């Protein structure tokens, strides 16, 4: 019996016996076996609901802890010459971490995109006109390109990566980080630790 059902059943109006005070009637009703059973069942239902909620919360916390442990390896504390500026930011649907090296700041964000049939191939075709990134993953699994402020070697750049599994990675140089620094930074980021599955999620 649920909490609501128990409460509804218990609210039935009692009948007062002749010459019986309201206090006596209430006392008699409270000690009636039916009332005791109702209260016990309602209490049991409440406890079961609370237990289920508690178990769900614990399971969710364990899942999140596992996910955090995995990203600790993907986004390390140091990616020389960059060092993490803060802990990993775990948000709904994405993770982000900022790194600094002197005046340079790099922010890397990993999110999950829905990928229908042919989506990865369309990404590859669209990125072809941009400078391509050499990634640690096979070309069949990931593609990345740079967008830079100019063609000069030291011009600031951003890096955009799409994995066939659906993970999308944005590496933002914040207007001060040239391409070669982003290449060095990414050599320390373990994208191959991301699940290689079209069902992969954060």
Secondary structure by P-SEA (a helix, b strand, c coil): ccaaaaaaaaacbbbbcccccaaaaaaaaaacaaaaaaaaaaaaaaaaaaaaaaaaaaaaaaaaaaaaaaaaaacccccccccccccccccccbbbbbbbcccbbbbbbbbbbbbccaaaaaaaaaacccccccccccccccccccccccccccccbbbbbbbcccbbbbbbccccccaaaaaaaacccccccccccccccc
